[in-house]
Amino acid sequence: MYEEKFVAFKGSKEGISIYLNRNSDYANLKKQLIKKLESAKQFFEGAKVISIQGKVLSDEEKEEIKEIMYSKFGMVIVEKNEEIQRKEIQVTKEIFEGIEEGNTKFIRATIRSGQRIQFEGNIIIIGDVNPGAQVMAEGNILVMGALRGFAHAGTSGNERAFVAAFSLQPTLLRIGDMIARSPDNETIKPMGPEIAIIKNSVVIIEPYLPNK
Protein backbone atom coordinates (compact mmCIF):
# COMPACT_ATOMS: atom_id res chain seq x y z
CA MET A 1 0.00 0.00 0.00
CA TYR A 2 2.85 2.36 0.82
CA GLU A 3 5.57 0.92 -1.43
CA GLU A 4 4.99 3.41 -4.28
CA LYS A 5 6.00 6.35 -2.11
CA PHE A 6 9.27 7.15 -0.37
CA VAL A 7 7.52 8.31 2.80
CA ALA A 8 3.88 8.10 3.89
CA PHE A 9 2.00 9.18 7.00
CA LYS A 10 -1.01 7.63 8.68
CA GLY A 11 -2.82 9.47 11.46
CA SER A 12 -4.96 8.08 14.26
CA LYS A 13 -6.35 9.32 17.56
CA GLU A 14 -3.14 8.10 19.24
CA GLY A 15 -0.75 9.93 16.90
CA ILE A 16 1.09 9.62 13.61
CA SER A 17 2.71 6.50 12.13
CA ILE A 18 5.49 7.02 9.58
CA TYR A 19 6.01 4.47 6.80
CA LEU A 20 9.35 4.33 4.95
CA ASN A 21 9.66 2.57 1.57
CA ARG A 22 11.48 -0.72 2.09
CA ASN A 23 13.16 -0.52 -1.34
CA SER A 24 14.63 2.97 -0.97
CA ASP A 25 18.06 3.84 0.37
CA TYR A 26 18.32 5.63 3.70
CA ALA A 27 19.82 8.88 2.36
CA ASN A 28 16.92 9.35 -0.07
CA LEU A 29 14.35 8.48 2.60
CA LYS A 30 15.83 11.03 5.00
CA LYS A 31 15.77 13.71 2.30
CA GLN A 32 12.16 12.99 1.36
CA LEU A 33 11.05 12.86 5.00
CA ILE A 34 12.49 16.31 5.71
CA LYS A 35 10.92 17.66 2.50
CA LYS A 36 7.46 16.35 3.43
CA LEU A 37 7.67 17.64 6.99
CA GLU A 38 8.81 21.09 5.87
CA SER A 39 5.97 21.29 3.30
CA ALA A 40 3.42 21.04 6.12
CA LYS A 41 5.48 22.30 9.04
CA GLN A 42 2.57 23.90 10.92
CA PHE A 43 0.60 20.65 10.79
CA PHE A 44 3.46 18.43 11.97
CA GLU A 45 4.94 20.79 14.57
CA GLY A 46 4.51 19.28 18.02
CA ALA A 47 2.80 16.17 16.62
CA LYS A 48 3.08 12.82 18.40
CA VAL A 49 4.83 10.02 16.49
CA ILE A 50 3.87 6.54 17.69
CA SER A 51 5.77 4.36 15.20
CA ILE A 52 8.29 4.30 12.35
CA GLN A 53 7.57 1.36 10.07
CA GLY A 54 8.53 -0.12 6.71
CA LYS A 55 12.25 -0.08 6.00
CA VAL A 56 14.44 -1.66 8.66
CA LEU A 57 16.79 1.03 9.99
CA SER A 58 19.95 0.66 12.01
CA ASP A 59 19.97 2.06 15.53
CA GLU A 60 22.07 5.00 14.33
CA GLU A 61 19.72 5.75 11.42
CA LYS A 62 16.64 5.54 13.62
CA GLU A 63 18.16 7.87 16.23
CA GLU A 64 19.07 10.37 13.50
CA ILE A 65 15.50 10.34 12.17
CA LYS A 66 14.14 10.88 15.67
CA GLU A 67 16.57 13.73 16.32
CA ILE A 68 15.57 15.45 13.05
CA MET A 69 11.88 15.23 13.88
CA TYR A 70 12.41 16.50 17.43
CA SER A 71 14.97 19.26 16.85
CA LYS A 72 13.57 20.67 13.58
CA PHE A 73 9.85 20.17 14.07
CA GLY A 74 9.33 19.65 17.82
CA MET A 75 7.67 16.30 17.15
CA VAL A 76 7.20 14.17 20.26
CA ILE A 77 8.53 10.63 19.80
CA VAL A 78 6.53 8.16 21.87
CA GLU A 79 7.28 5.03 19.87
CA LYS A 80 6.28 1.87 21.73
CA ASN A 81 8.02 -1.45 21.39
CA GLU A 82 6.05 -4.60 20.60
CA GLU A 83 6.12 -5.89 24.17
CA ILE A 84 4.55 -2.70 25.52
CA GLN A 85 1.95 -2.71 22.75
CA ARG A 86 0.94 -6.27 23.62
CA LYS A 87 0.58 -5.37 27.29
CA GLU A 88 -1.58 -2.37 26.45
CA ILE A 89 -3.86 -4.55 24.38
CA GLN A 90 -4.24 -7.01 27.25
CA VAL A 91 -4.95 -4.47 29.99
CA THR A 92 -6.01 -0.82 30.08
CA LYS A 93 -3.31 1.24 31.76
CA GLU A 94 -4.44 3.18 34.80
CA ILE A 95 -3.55 6.82 35.39
CA PHE A 96 -0.71 7.23 37.88
CA GLU A 97 -2.22 8.86 40.99
CA GLY A 98 0.84 9.06 43.27
CA ILE A 99 1.79 12.64 42.48
CA GLU A 100 1.70 13.63 46.17
CA GLU A 101 3.53 10.76 47.81
CA GLY A 102 3.97 8.07 45.18
CA ASN A 103 6.99 6.19 43.85
CA THR A 104 9.83 8.64 43.14
CA LYS A 105 13.13 8.30 41.29
CA PHE A 106 16.08 10.51 42.28
CA ILE A 107 18.79 11.23 39.72
CA ARG A 108 21.96 13.04 40.74
CA ALA A 109 23.43 13.93 37.36
CA THR A 110 23.13 16.24 34.38
CA ILE A 111 20.90 14.80 31.66
CA ARG A 112 22.71 15.46 28.40
CA SER A 113 21.51 15.83 24.80
CA GLY A 114 20.31 12.51 23.40
CA GLN A 115 19.58 11.00 26.82
CA ARG A 116 16.03 9.89 27.62
CA ILE A 117 14.79 9.37 31.19
CA GLN A 118 11.43 7.65 31.68
CA PHE A 119 9.84 6.46 34.92
CA GLU A 120 6.47 5.14 36.12
CA GLY A 121 6.30 7.64 38.98
CA ASN A 122 7.78 11.01 39.98
CA ILE A 123 11.26 12.13 38.89
CA ILE A 124 13.57 14.45 40.84
CA ILE A 125 16.78 15.48 39.07
CA ILE A 126 19.57 17.05 41.10
CA GLY A 127 21.33 18.64 38.15
CA ASP A 128 20.47 20.17 34.77
CA VAL A 129 18.50 18.87 31.78
CA ASN A 130 20.29 20.02 28.63
CA PRO A 131 18.67 20.82 25.25
CA GLY A 132 18.01 17.62 23.30
CA ALA A 133 17.46 15.57 26.47
CA GLN A 134 14.05 14.08 27.33
CA VAL A 135 12.51 13.49 30.76
CA MET A 136 9.17 11.66 30.94
CA ALA A 137 7.31 10.75 34.14
CA GLU A 138 3.86 9.40 34.93
CA GLY A 139 3.93 11.74 37.92
CA ASN A 140 5.67 15.06 38.62
CA ILE A 141 9.05 16.27 37.35
CA LEU A 142 11.27 18.41 39.59
CA VAL A 143 14.63 19.67 38.33
CA MET A 144 16.93 21.17 40.94
CA GLY A 145 18.84 23.03 38.25
CA ALA A 146 18.11 24.28 34.72
CA LEU A 147 15.53 22.52 32.58
CA ARG A 148 16.31 23.31 28.93
CA GLY A 149 15.24 20.06 27.26
CA PHE A 150 11.91 18.29 26.75
CA ALA A 151 9.78 17.39 29.79
CA HIS A 152 6.53 15.42 29.90
CA ALA A 153 4.80 14.97 33.25
CA GLY A 154 1.64 12.92 33.75
CA THR A 155 2.43 10.67 30.78
CA SER A 156 -0.31 8.20 31.76
CA GLY A 157 -2.90 10.99 31.68
CA ASN A 158 -2.82 12.69 35.10
CA GLU A 159 -3.33 16.37 34.32
CA ARG A 160 -2.79 17.33 37.98
CA ALA A 161 0.93 16.58 37.60
CA PHE A 162 3.45 19.44 37.42
CA VAL A 163 6.88 20.32 36.09
CA ALA A 164 9.06 22.55 38.27
CA ALA A 165 12.66 23.74 38.04
CA PHE A 166 15.03 26.27 39.54
CA SER A 167 15.44 27.59 35.96
CA LEU A 168 12.53 26.56 33.73
CA GLN A 169 13.49 27.06 30.06
CA PRO A 170 12.18 23.94 28.25
CA THR A 171 12.29 23.54 24.47
CA LEU A 172 9.01 21.64 24.76
CA LEU A 173 6.87 20.94 27.81
CA ARG A 174 3.89 18.65 28.20
CA ILE A 175 1.52 17.72 31.02
CA GLY A 176 -0.90 14.90 30.26
CA ASP A 177 -2.06 15.62 26.71
CA MET A 178 -1.48 19.39 26.94
CA ILE A 179 1.57 20.83 25.18
CA ALA A 180 3.37 24.13 25.77
CA ARG A 181 6.23 25.33 23.60
CA SER A 182 8.81 28.03 24.31
CA PRO A 183 8.52 31.07 22.02
CA ASP A 184 11.07 31.22 19.20
CA ASN A 185 14.24 33.17 20.03
CA GLU A 186 13.23 33.36 23.70
CA THR A 187 15.94 35.26 25.57
CA ILE A 188 14.22 36.04 28.89
CA LYS A 189 15.53 33.86 31.69
CA PRO A 190 13.43 33.12 34.78
CA MET A 191 14.37 35.09 37.89
CA GLY A 192 13.69 32.18 40.24
CA PRO A 193 12.05 28.76 40.56
CA GLU A 194 8.97 28.25 38.39
CA ILE A 195 6.27 25.62 38.08
CA ALA A 196 4.21 24.51 35.09
CA ILE A 197 0.66 23.28 35.73
CA ILE A 198 -2.61 22.98 33.88
CA LYS A 199 -5.24 25.63 34.55
CA ASN A 200 -8.45 25.93 32.56
CA SER A 201 -7.20 23.33 30.05
CA VAL A 202 -4.01 25.31 29.33
CA VAL A 203 -0.43 24.74 30.46
CA ILE A 204 0.75 27.82 32.34
CA ILE A 205 4.11 28.65 33.91
CA GLU A 206 4.21 30.74 37.06
CA PRO A 207 6.69 31.58 39.83
CA TYR A 208 6.88 28.95 42.52
CA LEU A 209 5.95 30.61 45.78
CA PRO A 210 5.64 28.08 48.59
CA ASN A 211 2.97 28.74 51.19
CA LYS A 212 4.28 30.61 54.19
N, C-alpha and C positions, 0 to 999 in steps of 0.2 A: 504493500500500500504506500509505503514511504520511500521505496527504492529509487523512484524517478527523480527525486529531489536530493540535493546535498544535505539540507537541514530542514526539518519540519517541526512544528509545534502543535501540541494538543493540550487544550485547557480543560480543567475540571474544577469542581468546587474546592478541591484540596490544593490545587496549584497547577503549575505548568510542567508537562513532560516534554523533553527535547529528544528528537530522533535524528541520529546521524547516519547517513548512507554507508552501509557496510562496505561498498565497493570503491569508496573514495579515499584518497590519501589524507592523512591528518592535516597537513599544511593547508590544503584546499578547504577542508571542512572548517578549520579555524577561521580562515578568511571569510567564508560564506556566513558563518555564525555571527561574526562581528558586523558584517554588512547588514544582515537581517535585523539584528538588534538595534543598530544605529538608525535604520529606516523607520522604526517605530519606537524610538527611545522613550517617549512619554508613556507609552503603553506598558513597556517592559520594566521601567524603572521601579525598583522596590518590589518586583514580583517574586513570588515564591516558587522555586524550582524543586519538584519532588523526585525527578528521575532524569537520568541521561541514558538513553537506550540506543540500540542499533549497533554501530561499529564498536568493537572491543578496543578500549583505549588502555594504554599503560598507565601506571599510577602517576607518572610525571605528567603525561598528557592530560589526564583527568584533572589533576590539581591545577594545571595551567588554565584549562577551560573554566574551572570554578573561580579562579582568581580574576580572570577577565570579566566574568559576569558580575562578580562582587565589586571589584574596584572601579570598573567603567560604568556600570549600570545600577549598582546598589541592589542587585538581585540577591535574595535570601536563599541560600542553599540548604535545604532540609531533606536531602536525599536519604532514603531509608534502605537499609540492606534487607535481603530476602527474609532473614530470620525475624527481624522486627515486624516486617509486613505480615508474616504468618501469625505472629502473636497477636497483632492488632485485629486480624480477621477472627481469631478464636475468642477474644475477649475485648470488650469495650474498655478503653483506658479511662480511669477515674482522674478527675482534676486533683492535683496536689493541694492539700488544704493546710499543710504545716508551715505557713508563712510566718507564724508568730513564735512557735517553739518546736518546729519540725527538724528533720534530719539536715545537718549543715556540714558543708565541706570547707575547710580552711586551706588556703593556698598561700604560702609565703614565698612569692617569686614574682618576677615581671613576666607577663604574658606577651610574647613577642609576635611579630607579624607571621601569619601562617599557622600559628597554634590555635587549637580549638578546644575549649573546655566545656564539657557538658555534664550535668549532674541532676539526678532525680531528687532534688531538694533545694536548699538555699546554698549560695556560694558567697564566701567572704575571701577577698583577695587582698593580702597585705603586700602591696606593690602596685605597679602600673599595668594598664592594658594598652598596648601600643596599637597604632593604626594597622589594619590588616589582621588583627587577632579577633577571635570570636569567643564570647562567653554566653552560655545558654543554661538556664536553670528553670526547673519547674516551680521553684519558689522565688525568693528575693535574690538580688545581686547587690553586694556592697563592696566597693573598691576603696581601700584605704590608701589612695594615691590618685593618679590621673587615669581617667577612662577615656581613651581616644579611639578605641576600636568599636566593634559591633557587640551589642548586648541585647539579649532577649530573656526577659523574666516572665514567669508564668507560662512556660512553653506548653504545659498541658491544658491551658485554658483559664487559669485563675487570674482574673483581671484586677484582683486586689493586691497583687504582687507589686513590688517597687524596684527601682534601680537607683542607687545612691552612690556618690563618690565625693572625695575631697575636691576633685577637679573634674567636673562632668562635661566632657567635650566629645561625645560619641560621633562616629561617622554615620551610624545608623542605630536606632534604639527601638526596641519593640517590647510591649507588655501584652501578654495574651495574643490577640489578633490585631491589636492596634499598633501602628507604625508611626514613628516620628523620625524625621531626617534633619540633620544640621543644615542650615542655610549655606549655599555656596559661598566660598571665600569668607567664611566666618572668621573674624579676627578677635572678637571680644572674648576674653577669658573670664571664667567665673571668679568672683571675689572670695568665695568660701564654699563650704560643702553645699551640695544641691541634691535634690531628690526628684525623680521622675515617677509620676503616678497617673492613673486614669481618673479624670473628672469629667462628667457629662459626655462620656463616650469619646474623649479626646485625651491624648497623652500630653501632659503639661510638665514643665520643669520649674521648680521653685526652690528658693533657699531653704536649707534644712535648719529649722529653728526648734530644737528640742524644748519640750514643755518645762517651764521653770516653776 
